Amino acid sequence: MALRQADGRKITANYGLNPRLGKYHRTYCSSCSSILDEEAIVSSSERCPYCGSLKTVQGVFDRIMSFADRKEPIVSEGRPPYYYQVPLEFIPGLGKAAMTRLLEAFGTEMAILHRASESELAAVAGEALARSIASARNGSLELSSGGGGTYGKVVR
């Protein structure tokens, strides 16, 4: 019913993995096992700027940017917002015990990531983890991009 927008129902938001954490987000050199960042991509053609190899595998982001014809996406009116999220398993320092306490207190990972306040999280898991989860929520966590079959990571 939400897809058809029947009876006043509609999709209000979309949530998904931050693409920087994906396994094939950036271009990868299979010779030296480097994930090529933006500076490396700009300064090279098809060669790896670190080792000179031609054995690079283009990442999804770099492929899209190679044929993009505009800087900003065109978003149709009425389209719900898309929220990038960082799964809790990516949060440094969040072990099984803290995860169990959080799930017992808030029920689901989505509730932890999107609904529990930072003070509520701190009461259950401590201030450092609460700050990390809040940073993941507002998009201010520093991430290193994934590529070549390796997931991206949260940088401390």
JOVEN-V505100 format. One record per backbone hydrogen bond with DSSP energy under -1.0 kcal/mol. CO is the residue of the C=O (numbers start at 0). NH is the residue of the N-H. E is the energy in kcal/mol with one decimal. If there is no record, write none. Layout:
CO_NH_E + CO_NH_E
This chain:
0_5_-2.8 + 5_8_-2.1 + 13_82_-3.2 + 15_84_-2.8 + 17_20_-2.3 + 18_21_-1.6 + 19_145_-1.9 + 20_151_-1.4 + 22_148_-2.2 + 23_59_-3.0 + 24_60_-1.9 + 26_35_-3.0 + 27_56_-3.0 + 28_32_-1.3 + 33_28_-2.8 + 36_40_-2.4 + 37_41_-2.4 + 38_42_-2.0 + 47_51_-2.1 + 52_47_-2.6 + 53_55_-1.9 + 54_29_-2.8 + 56_27_-2.3 + 58_62_-2.4 + 59_63_-2.5 + 60_64_-2.5 + 61_65_-1.4 + 75_78_-1.7 + 80_13_-2.4 + 82_15_-2.0 + 84_17_-2.1 + 86_89_-2.2 + 87_90_-1.7 + 90_93_-1.6 + 92_94_-1.1 + 94_98_-2.3 + 95_99_-2.6 + 96_100_-2.2 + 97_101_-2.6 + 98_102_-2.7 + 99_103_-2.4 + 100_104_-2.0 + 101_105_-2.8 + 102_106_-2.3 + 105_107_-1.1 + 107_111_-1.9 + 108_112_-3.0 + 109_113_-2.4 + 110_114_-1.8 + 110_115_-2.6 + 116_120_-2.5 + 117_121_-2.5 + 118_122_-1.9 + 120_124_-3.3 + 121_125_-1.8 + 125_129_-2.0 + 126_130_-2.6 + 127_131_-2.0 + 128_132_-2.6 + 129_133_-2.5 + 130_134_-2.3 + 131_135_-2.2 + 132_136_-2.2 + 133_137_-2.1 + 134_139_-2.0 + 141_154_-3.3 + 143_152_-1.8 + 145_25_-2.2 + 146_149_-1.4 + 149_146_-1.5 + 152_143_-3.0
